[in-house]
Amino acid sequence: MTGVHHVGLFQVVVQHPGEPPRIVDIPRTPWIVGRASSSGLSLTGPGVFDRHLIVRSDPVEGWFVEVGDGALARVEGRPFQRHRLRNGDVIDVGNQLLRFVLSPVRRKSLVTWSVVFWTLLGGIIAIQAVILFRLTAT
């Protein structure tokens, strides 16, 4: 299918002091937050390490975030090394706040299926009308 865009389960709203918030999709895991240019989300503020956070998903455990070696991050003011992600979690990374939210649901268009359904229904009614007309005409 053309025009289909895969969207991950979570998005990150990046809030940096003095700047408007920006929204970043997490398309796949593992997803890295840090200074490194290869990061999914590159942050340059003070206190940000090259691989500051690693977002992972697991079929059994769900989505979770781990703190990279030597880095410090807080969720709801408490430091952590590994945290299971929930909708609305706010994680402090350096002087920036990362709010993890569920991605919006993208609804598929049902126009094609609607046209097919009504065409088939109309065809069935027309065939029944022809059969009924032939039966009553004899």
Secondary structure, DSSP 4 states (H G I P E B T S, - for coil): -TT-----SEEEEEE-TTS--EEEE--SSSEEEESSTTSSEE--STT--TT-EEEEEETTTEEEEEEPTT--EEETTEE-SEEE--TT-EEEETTEEEEEEEPPPPPPP-HHHHHHHHHHHHHHHHHHHHHHHHHHH-
